[in-house]
Amino acid sequence: MTVTVPVRGLTPWTFLRGAAGSARGFWARDERWIAHAGVAFDLQAEGADRFRRIRASIEALPHPSEDVRVRVYGGFAFRDDHAAGGAWSGFPSARFHLPEVEVTGDASGRGRLRLQRLADPTEVEATERELRAASEDLRERLERRPPEVAVPAAVSARADASGRRAWGDAIEAILAAIRGGRVRKAVLARTLDVHLGGRIDPVDLAETLWRRNPGTHLFLFEPSPGRALVGAAPEALATVRAGIFHATAVAGSVGVGESDDERVRMGESLLSSAKDRAEHRMVVDDMVARLGPVATGIRAADEPELLPLARIQHLETAIRARVAPERHVLDLVAALHPTPAVCGVPRDEALALLHDEEPFERGWYAGPVGWCSVDGDGHFVPALRTAVGDGREWRLFAGAGIVEGSTAQGEWDETGIKFQPVLRALEARGVDPITPGTP
Ligand SMILES: C=C(O[C@@H]1C=C(C(=O)O)C=C[C@H]1O)C(=O)O
């Protein structure tokens, strides 16, 4: 049972802060956003089959009517065999929510509020009356509440970066595997654990990340209250809308320097770097090849463009294709994940190498997160520039593509830049400055 009402003067933050203590989520690109709270259905799956199982669970959900497209929100761990626990408690191999309340909006301030509940067939009318009353109630509260100005408090911070020496050893092992012909590329990641003296609400972190990182794909998923994943990904893994597929291959990175001139110069040197172009091309070629069995009319530009973000610049190639009506966005996610932007080439060798060289659980880091509907539309991004935590303890992740010509220091610095969006967002919420580890 679904009830939809229009709302004015809506911000996602009033809604999400008002929903503290429930499961919450927020997904945005530029000015368009979706926020949700509560759980009408909790879908979970494990194993190599998890993409297909989630698709089957979505198809088995009760559907209110032809004109309502029920959506679920959530994501997948990086690896098939991931198990929830530790930093990743609440985040199994695959988890999606059909929320109780969903709110969508854009820059206009006009939005839409949708309440959903499973109705007993004998009580449809009563449930609808209840939902209507509840939605009017919520609409009034959302329209009445003045914009909240959260005053940042001074929050102390201590950071633990995984060691520089271990990083150097892992890079050496990957370079040896490249020389030996075992892999051509592997994306090595490291972690940064931030311990705060106070609590930062993941919603505050998401709001700041969204404001400060235009051009990225914002995600927040708090599947059980108190533990959330939040981040700002530079690329789209798979977007399907009315039979059209779209993704961006993003790989090859450089900083932004200290001035506009320096930013331009660094961008140009990235565009002409043979090492970065080769690293980038591996991602495009792999994505195009893997789309072959699941899409038609696949098109990708021959030359990458520059993707300028607030703290980093990347090489980017847009990929488009057509998708048959019986295909679901999750079929495309299953085919593409993990791309060489987050894993390596060949895929299985890179997965095994990273398993040996990374001394932590990737969990959902670099896994596909997003939303989809029963008709097959949806939007997924890899969980990058991200942190998982309970408000006080946050674990940040950042990785870099290692290819022939990579150096331990260069890739250490690059991962240092990739921690910046979350670190600066924490600081903007009143957290003391944090440096991402010894050089
Ligand atoms: C792996 C990450 O980012 C990926 C790796 C990139 C690279 O190696 O140049 C660039 C963009 C992302 O696809 C990360 O942010 O952790």
The ligand as an SDF file (V2000), in Angstrom:
LIG
                    3D

 16 16  0  0  0  0  0  0  0  0999 V2000
   39.9290    3.1580   -5.7450 C   0  0  0  0  0  0  0  0  0  0  0  0
   39.5320    4.4190   -5.6780 C   0  0  0  0  0  0  0  0  0  0  0  0
   39.2640    5.1960   -6.7720 O   0  0  0  0  0  0  0  0  0  0  0  0
   39.3140    4.6410   -8.0760 C   0  0  0  0  0  0  0  0  0  0  0  0
   40.6660    4.6260   -8.6140 C   0  0  0  0  0  0  0  0  0  0  0  0
   41.1720    5.6580   -9.3770 C   0  0  0  0  0  0  0  0  0  0  0  0
   42.6210    5.6640   -9.7970 C   0  0  0  0  0  0  0  0  0  0  0  0
   43.3570    4.7390   -9.4340 O   0  0  0  0  0  0  0  0  0  0  0  0
   43.0650    6.6050  -10.4760 O   0  0  0  0  0  0  0  0  0  0  0  0
   40.3250    6.6910   -9.7820 C   0  0  0  0  0  0  0  0  0  0  0  0
   39.0010    6.6600   -9.5110 C   0  0  0  0  0  0  0  0  0  0  0  0
   38.3600    5.4880   -8.8920 C   0  0  0  0  0  0  0  0  0  0  0  0
   37.8260    4.6570   -9.8830 O   0  0  0  0  0  0  0  0  0  0  0  0
   39.2660    5.0760   -4.3590 C   0  0  0  0  0  0  0  0  0  0  0  0
   38.8280    6.2280   -4.3480 O   0  0  0  0  0  0  0  0  0  0  0  0
   39.4470    4.4330   -3.3220 O   0  0  0  0  0  0  0  0  0  0  0  0
  1  2  2  0
  2  3  1  0
  2 14  1  0
  3  4  1  0
  4  5  1  0
  4 12  1  0
  5  6  2  0
  6  7  1  0
  6 10  1  0
  7  8  2  0
  7  9  1  0
 10 11  2  0
 11 12  1  0
 12 13  1  0
 14 15  2  0
 14 16  1  0
M  END
$$$$
